[in-house]
Amino acid sequence: MQAEGFTTSAALTIAALVIHGRFAWYGAGMLVVFTLETIPMLHAWWTMAGAVAIQEKPASENHLTVIGGLIAITIPSHITRSRKAG
């Protein structure tokens, strides 16, 4: 139970960094690492067989899509910061 609370609070704190904008690249990077770690722990479809593997593969692909979106978040943030700095 404590692990779920920590995970939830960490994810919300990191998401606040992304929403705030100033540290969007840092928050998105932490969420990318967090999301990548969940794939082998929760959706290891390559170790499964049959219908279970078929159900878990799209979930892991969904995580990869989220990671791509997080990377895309950092691009406008970087451009905005670069324009303000120079």
N, C-alpha and C positions, 0 to 999 in steps of 0.2 A: 504494500500500500504506500509506503514512503517513497519507493522508487517512482511510482506513477505521479505522485505529487511533485517530486523534484523535476521529472521530465516535463510535466505540464508547466510548471513555473519557469523553467529554463527556456522552453519554447516560446512562452509569452513574453519573457524579457527580451529574447533575441528578436522576436517579431516587432517589439516596440522600437528596437534600434533601426530596423528596416523602415518602419512607418515614419519615424522621426526624420529620416533622410540624411542627417549629417553622417551617421555611421552605417549607412545602408549597405555598403560594400562589406563591412565587417560582420554585420548581422546576417547578411545573405551567405557569406562564407561559412559562418558557424552553422547555419541551417543546412547548407550543402553537406558539410561533414556529418552532421547529425543524421540527415536523411540517408546518406550513403551507408552509414553504419547500420541502419535499420534493415537494409535489404538482405544481407546475409543472415542477420539474426531472426528476422520474422518471415521472410519470403524466399527461403532457399529452395526454389523450385527445382534446381538442378540436382538436388539430393532426394527428390520425391519421385513418385511414380503414379501413373494413371491420372485420374480426374483431379486429384489434389494438386499435382504439378501444373495441370492446365489452368486451374483456378488461381494459383499463386503467381504464374508468370505475368499476367496483365497487371497485377498489383505492383510487382517490381518495376515493370515498365512505366507505370504511373509515377512511381517515385523518381525515375529518371526524367520524366517530363517536368515534374516539380523542380528538380535540380536545374533543368534548362531555363525554366522561368525565373528562378532565383538569380541565375547568372545574367539573364536579360535585365533584371532589375538594376544591377550594378552599372550597366552601361550608361543610362541617362543620368544616374547619380554622379558618375565620374565626369561626364561631359559638363554638367552643371557646375561642379566644383572647379573644373579646369577653367571655365569661363569667368567665374568669380575671382579666381586667383590671378589671372593674367589678362 
